[in-house]
Amino acid sequence: MEYGKKERGRSKSRFGFDAFMSNINATL
């Protein structure tokens, strides 16, 4: 989760969102 926030400057709409959704899906 923290990684996505740190890398938001590079491509938050791509990597950040993808990683965030993947994390939620994995948790659920």
Helices and strands as residue ranges (DSSP letters): H 2-6, H 8-11, I 12-16, H 17-27
